[in-house]
C-alpha cells in the first residue's frame, strides 16, 4: 500500500519549503490478568496519514498540519488540497520508493492464546520477584 502511494505523498508535500508525511498502520491486542484469569481482552487497529508543511513568508514561517484516516495517494492529495488550496510555490519532494520494517515477527500473526500465555508467564515472574 505504501509503495503504491509514494508518488502521491511526494506530490502532497510539494509546494512547501519543508514537508513531512507521517504514516501509521497499527494493530494492537490488550489483556488484563486478575488472579491468573484473562479479563478485558480487546483488539483493534488504527490507520492514518498526517502531513506537516512549512512555508516561508518573508521572515515568518507558516505551519500547516492535517490528518486523514487513509494511507492512499488520493487521500494525501485531498489532504494537501484542504491544507493549501491551489498548492503553492516551492520545491518538489520525491518520496522514498521502499518502506522498511524492523519487526522480525508481526504481532498480528501471534495467536491470542500464545499472547495470553506470555502474559501469564510475565505475571508469574513478577509475582515471584515481589510476593
Helices and strands as residue ranges (DSSP letters): H 2-13, E 18-34, E 37-57, E 60-68, H 73-83, G 107-109, H 112-129
